[in-house]
Amino acid sequence: MTTLAEAIAADQLGDRVWLYSNYHCNLACSYCLTESGPKVERRELDPATMLDIAHEAKGMGFTRIGITGGEPFLVPELPEMLLELSAVLPVLVLTNGTLFQRSLLERMAPLGAADVTLQISLDHPDPVTNDVMRGPANFRKVVEAVPALLGLGIPVRIATTLEDGDAEDLPRLCMLHRELGVGDDDHVVRPILRRGRAESGDMGVRARYLDLPPELTLTADGAFWSPFAPTVRQGVLDTDLLLSRTTRPLQRPVDAMLTVLGGRPAGADSTLNIR
Amino acid sequence: MSEMTEREILRAPGGPRVRLIDADSAPLLVRDHFAGGDPGPIVASLAQVPELVGPTLPFLGTVLGPSWIPMREKEIVILRTSAVMGCRYCTDTHTVVALDSGLSHTEVRALRGDLPAAAAFPDVDDRALIAWCDAVAFGVEADIRPARAALTIDDARVVELTLLVATTVMLNRYATALALPTSPDVRDRLLQEAL
């Protein structure tokens, strides 16, 4: 068993490799870690590279792929790419769920038979409050998209990012996701992380790297400790959780990650529920 | 007046041409280098690419640091090469190191090009070493040949000192291209020494 496989088996390191497909987004959420928005530089990983990484990751012992951004579905060829990626490893895609109009849903249909899960952000049961954080008409688009995607046979999870004091609204939100067809096991709740736009806006909880579960994350800028790491503040990439600029061969960032893991103090488990 | 963007700051005259990483933004693999305070602009710039730090610093430490060749001799090479190459950062920094390595104020001034080498270095071997530094740094074969002939040291010493010149040239280019800033401590010392 390789050192990587041993680390994954011992739950020291996540078994999923995250890929930042792009940094641009049709929304500009108030707490966005990456300061994504319509006008930011795209910084895309090209599809061929993502597919190569998936093959390499599988060969090394990773068992899952995660796609995030930015908004991944702004990458024009994403549905077809997901089909290819899912033939290598199961895929989880993080999306804001606002782009699933008829034409995109038609292209998503083949994914119903593939190992692809979508994780859609929905932060509040009240449309107005939700949309203040995430953007106009976000709530409506999400509650329309979730049943449509489930109807195609594509599993959907809901991710809720909480601001302080929102917890009292959580039961109503849970009622809503159940009504939409998403069970409690597929509802992810996490705090706002004080990085990126959230830090500029004085929001969220501060986390040390030890609070972030280690999951190798690759972007156009390099390899990072976790999908919460490649953050951007006032247009400048945060480097505090950067592992290496080199992402290929994958062994290079994996070695960097294992080196950092080897130096973690004993019992250094995460104390925040950041997933 | 609007605030300057980071790109504008980096392009402003007099400042470094890349962002220097500080302790708060130090990548995971290189945090130890920042634990004792400011590690200096070479490490702070290299930290932009953390995987470079691991292999580069031991190399630089081996070539530039203490070895079987006395530090006085090595600092003659480093300071002279840096002055010949016109590297402000390395010349400033190694002026202080050279003084601390036992070189006299006059010797340091000569190595910096402020005095003729012959006036400060009566020993013919020292002058031959300085001529070797000049020749290797400029890289002209017609100069290197006679400079090698004037050296009376053994091959092992030639090899190590030549690698020291070459490595210093590399650092001179690096520091000059990125306009690395002289540290306040070094600036204060240079003022004290009137250098």
HADDOCK unambig.tbl for C-alpha pairs under 7 A between the chains (distance, minus, plus):
assign (segid A and resid 238 and name CA) (segid B and resid 25 and name CA) 6.61 0.50 0.50
assign (segid A and resid 239 and name CA) (segid B and resid 25 and name CA) 5.40 0.50 0.50
assign (segid A and resid 239 and name CA) (segid B and resid 26 and name CA) 6.39 0.50 0.50
assign (segid A and resid 239 and name CA) (segid B and resid 27 and name CA) 5.47 0.50 0.50
assign (segid A and resid 240 and name CA) (segid B and resid 24 and name CA) 6.77 0.50 0.50
assign (segid A and resid 240 and name CA) (segid B and resid 25 and name CA) 4.31 0.50 0.50
assign (segid A and resid 240 and name CA) (segid B and resid 26 and name CA) 4.94 0.50 0.50
assign (segid A and resid 240 and name CA) (segid B and resid 27 and name CA) 4.25 0.50 0.50
assign (segid A and resid 240 and name CA) (segid B and resid 28 and name CA) 6.26 0.50 0.50
assign (segid A and resid 241 and name CA) (segid B and resid 27 and name CA) 5.43 0.50 0.50
assign (segid A and resid 241 and name CA) (segid B and resid 28 and name CA) 5.77 0.50 0.50
assign (segid A and resid 242 and name CA) (segid B and resid 27 and name CA) 5.14 0.50 0.50
assign (segid A and resid 242 and name CA) (segid B and resid 28 and name CA) 6.55 0.50 0.50
assign (segid A and resid 243 and name CA) (segid B and resid 27 and name CA) 6.52 0.50 0.50
assign (segid A and resid 243 and name CA) (segid B and resid 28 and name CA) 6.37 0.50 0.50
assign (segid A and resid 243 and name CA) (segid B and resid 29 and name CA) 6.60 0.50 0.50
assign (segid A and resid 243 and name CA) (segid B and resid 50 and name CA) 6.91 0.50 0.50
assign (segid A and resid 244 and name CA) (segid B and resid 49 and name CA) 6.38 0.50 0.50
assign (segid A and resid 244 and name CA) (segid B and resid 50 and name CA) 5.67 0.50 0.50
assign (segid A and resid 244 and name CA) (segid B and resid 51 and name CA) 5.59 0.50 0.50
assign (segid A and resid 245 and name CA) (segid B and resid 49 and name CA) 5.83 0.50 0.50
assign (segid A and resid 260 and name CA) (segid B and resid 28 and name CA) 6.82 0.50 0.50
assign (segid A and resid 260 and name CA) (segid B and resid 29 and name CA) 6.33 0.50 0.50
